[in-house]
Amino acid sequence: MSADDRALYEHWAEGDRSCGEQLVRRNLAAVARFFGNKVARIEDRPDLVARTFEIVARKLGDYRGQSTFRAYVLGIARNVLREYLRALRRLPASDPLEESSLVELTRSPSVRVAEAEERQLLLVALRSIPLQAQIVLELSLFEELGRAEIAQVLDVPVGTVASRIRRGRAELERRLEALASGEAQLAATLDSLTAWRTRIRAELDEAG
């Protein structure tokens, strides 16, 4: 897939718009999922997806194949998300945005976790940990990106990704423990992170 994406990008950069349209279609769902569990206002999500690909088009030629195109476009989506959240909360550029959770940043309404299914509990818990941890875990769990690709998205060394995943999972487990209605729900959630990957991706696709 990555080699095909690179070829499509090169043809697009040379002026073939049909290749650009095909490339966008191939990566549209991944970008929509990226915003799906991070942007509470559903009506804002399509604009953020569109803005991401507008930036890709505006910077046509910047992608040099140093990683997969999906990692490249998700890196742009991450920057779009940060700009959106800063504007939403009127935060200065110096604010350590990704050290806060989305629950703190967006002041989302409370969720009746006791009545949620385990996969819904997972999504709630992800929004309750620092954004930096949420992003790295979702890229690993839902997009199945390797460490090198995640490093490209986050613009950090590959070694940093492994430590962030470990810390992120520890943060997630602490939040799940605090949110779960009982030991059975907590155990079911922790045991099923990988098994739910396809179902949660589908739900985020529908939500987007």
Secondary structure as a PSIPRED ss2 file (coil, helix, strand):
# PSIPRED VFORMAT (PSIPRED V4.0)

   1 M C   1.000  0.000  0.000
   2 S H   0.000  1.000  0.000
   3 A H   0.000  1.000  0.000
   4 D H   0.000  1.000  0.000
   5 D H   0.000  1.000  0.000
   6 R H   0.000  1.000  0.000
   7 A H   0.000  1.000  0.000
   8 L H   0.000  1.000  0.000
   9 Y H   0.000  1.000  0.000
  10 E H   0.000  1.000  0.000
  11 H H   0.000  1.000  0.000
  12 W H   0.000  1.000  0.000
  13 A H   0.000  1.000  0.000
  14 E C   1.000  0.000  0.000
  15 G C   1.000  0.000  0.000
  16 D C   1.000  0.000  0.000
  17 R H   0.000  1.000  0.000
  18 S H   0.000  1.000  0.000
  19 C H   0.000  1.000  0.000
  20 G H   0.000  1.000  0.000
  21 E H   0.000  1.000  0.000
  22 Q H   0.000  1.000  0.000
  23 L H   0.000  1.000  0.000
  24 V H   0.000  1.000  0.000
  25 R H   0.000  1.000  0.000
  26 R H   0.000  1.000  0.000
  27 N H   0.000  1.000  0.000
  28 L H   0.000  1.000  0.000
  29 A H   0.000  1.000  0.000
  30 A H   0.000  1.000  0.000
  31 V H   0.000  1.000  0.000
  32 A H   0.000  1.000  0.000
  33 R H   0.000  1.000  0.000
  34 F H   0.000  1.000  0.000
  35 F H   0.000  1.000  0.000
  36 G H   0.000  1.000  0.000
  37 N C   1.000  0.000  0.000
  38 K C   1.000  0.000  0.000
  39 V C   1.000  0.000  0.000
  40 A C   1.000  0.000  0.000
  41 R C   1.000  0.000  0.000
  42 I H   0.000  1.000  0.000
  43 E H   0.000  1.000  0.000
  44 D H   0.000  1.000  0.000
  45 R H   0.000  1.000  0.000
  46 P H   0.000  1.000  0.000
  47 D H   0.000  1.000  0.000
  48 L H   0.000  1.000  0.000
  49 V H   0.000  1.000  0.000
  50 A H   0.000  1.000  0.000
  51 R H   0.000  1.000  0.000
  52 T H   0.000  1.000  0.000
  53 F H   0.000  1.000  0.000
  54 E H   0.000  1.000  0.000
  55 I H   0.000  1.000  0.000
  56 V H   0.000  1.000  0.000
  57 A H   0.000  1.000  0.000
  58 R H   0.000  1.000  0.000
  59 K C   1.000  0.000  0.000
  60 L C   1.000  0.000  0.000
  61 G C   1.000  0.000  0.000
  62 D C   1.000  0.000  0.000
  63 Y C   1.000  0.000  0.000
  64 R C   1.000  0.000  0.000
  65 G C   1.000  0.000  0.000
  66 Q C   1.000  0.000  0.000
  67 S C   1.000  0.000  0.000
  68 T C   1.000  0.000  0.000
  69 F H   0.000  1.000  0.000
  70 R H   0.000  1.000  0.000
  71 A H   0.000  1.000  0.000
  72 Y H   0.000  1.000  0.000
  73 V H   0.000  1.000  0.000
  74 L H   0.000  1.000  0.000
  75 G H   0.000  1.000  0.000
  76 I H   0.000  1.000  0.000
  77 A H   0.000  1.000  0.000
  78 R H   0.000  1.000  0.000
  79 N H   0.000  1.000  0.000
  80 V H   0.000  1.000  0.000
  81 L H   0.000  1.000  0.000
  82 R H   0.000  1.000  0.000
  83 E H   0.000  1.000  0.000
  84 Y H   0.000  1.000  0.000
  85 L H   0.000  1.000  0.000
  86 R H   0.000  1.000  0.000
  87 A H   0.000  1.000  0.000
  88 L H   0.000  1.000  0.000
  89 R H   0.000  1.000  0.000
  90 R C   1.000  0.000  0.000
  91 L C   1.000  0.000  0.000
  92 P C   1.000  0.000  0.000
  93 A C   1.000  0.000  0.000
  94 S C   1.000  0.000  0.000
  95 D C   1.000  0.000  0.000
  96 P C   1.000  0.000  0.000
  97 L H   0.000  1.000  0.000
  98 E H   0.000  1.000  0.000
  99 E H   0.000  1.000  0.000
 100 S C   1.000  0.000  0.000
 101 S E   0.000  0.000  1.000
 102 L H   0.000  1.000  0.000
 103 V H   0.000  1.000  0.000
 104 E H   0.000  1.000  0.000
 105 L H   0.000  1.000  0.000
 106 T H   0.000  1.000  0.000
 107 R C   1.000  0.000  0.000
 108 S C   1.000  0.000  0.000
 109 P C   1.000  0.000  0.000
 110 S C   1.000  0.000  0.000
 111 V C   1.000  0.000  0.000
 112 R C   1.000  0.000  0.000
 113 V H   0.000  1.000  0.000
 114 A H   0.000  1.000  0.000
 115 E H   0.000  1.000  0.000
 116 A C   1.000  0.000  0.000
 117 E C   1.000  0.000  0.000
 118 E H   0.000  1.000  0.000
 119 R H   0.000  1.000  0.000
 120 Q H   0.000  1.000  0.000
 121 L H   0.000  1.000  0.000
 122 L H   0.000  1.000  0.000
 123 L H   0.000  1.000  0.000
 124 V H   0.000  1.000  0.000
 125 A H   0.000  1.000  0.000
 126 L H   0.000  1.000  0.000
 127 R H   0.000  1.000  0.000
 128 S C   1.000  0.000  0.000
 129 I C   1.000  0.000  0.000
 130 P E   0.000  0.000  1.000
 131 L H   0.000  1.000  0.000
 132 Q H   0.000  1.000  0.000
 133 A H   0.000  1.000  0.000
 134 Q H   0.000  1.000  0.000
 135 I H   0.000  1.000  0.000
 136 V H   0.000  1.000  0.000
 137 L H   0.000  1.000  0.000
 138 E H   0.000  1.000  0.000
 139 L H   0.000  1.000  0.000
 140 S H   0.000  1.000  0.000
 141 L H   0.000  1.000  0.000
 142 F C   1.000  0.000  0.000
 143 E C   1.000  0.000  0.000
 144 E C   1.000  0.000  0.000
 145 L C   1.000  0.000  0.000
 146 G C   1.000  0.000  0.000
 147 R H   0.000  1.000  0.000
 148 A H   0.000  1.000  0.000
 149 E H   0.000  1.000  0.000
 150 I H   0.000  1.000  0.000
 151 A H   0.000  1.000  0.000
 152 Q H   0.000  1.000  0.000
 153 V H   0.000  1.000  0.000
 154 L H   0.000  1.000  0.000
 155 D C   1.000  0.000  0.000
 156 V C   1.000  0.000  0.000
 157 P C   1.000  0.000  0.000
 158 V H   0.000  1.000  0.000
 159 G H   0.000  1.000  0.000
 160 T H   0.000  1.000  0.000
 161 V H   0.000  1.000  0.000
 162 A H   0.000  1.000  0.000
 163 S H   0.000  1.000  0.000
 164 R H   0.000  1.000  0.000
 165 I H   0.000  1.000  0.000
 166 R H   0.000  1.000  0.000
 167 R H   0.000  1.000  0.000
 168 G H   0.000  1.000  0.000
 169 R H   0.000  1.000  0.000
 170 A H   0.000  1.000  0.000
 171 E H   0.000  1.000  0.000
 172 L H   0.000  1.000  0.000
 173 E H   0.000  1.000  0.000
 174 R H   0.000  1.000  0.000
 175 R H   0.000  1.000  0.000
 176 L H   0.000  1.000  0.000
 177 E H   0.000  1.000  0.000
 178 A H   0.000  1.000  0.000
 179 L H   0.000  1.000  0.000
 180 A C   1.000  0.000  0.000
 181 S C   1.000  0.000  0.000
 182 G C   1.000  0.000  0.000
 183 E H   0.000  1.000  0.000
 184 A H   0.000  1.000  0.000
 185 Q H   0.000  1.000  0.000
 186 L H   0.000  1.000  0.000
 187 A H   0.000  1.000  0.000
 188 A H   0.000  1.000  0.000
 189 T H   0.000  1.000  0.000
 190 L H   0.000  1.000  0.000
 191 D H   0.000  1.000  0.000
 192 S C   1.000  0.000  0.000
 193 L C   1.000  0.000  0.000
 194 T C   1.000  0.000  0.000
 195 A C   1.000  0.000  0.000
 196 W C   1.000  0.000  0.000
 197 R H   0.000  1.000  0.000
 198 T H   0.000  1.000  0.000
 199 R H   0.000  1.000  0.000
 200 I H   0.000  1.000  0.000
 201 R H   0.000  1.000  0.000
 202 A H   0.000  1.000  0.000
 203 E H   0.000  1.000  0.000
 204 L H   0.000  1.000  0.000
 205 D H   0.000  1.000  0.000
 206 E H   0.000  1.000  0.000
 207 A H   0.000  1.000  0.000
 208 G C   1.000  0.000  0.000
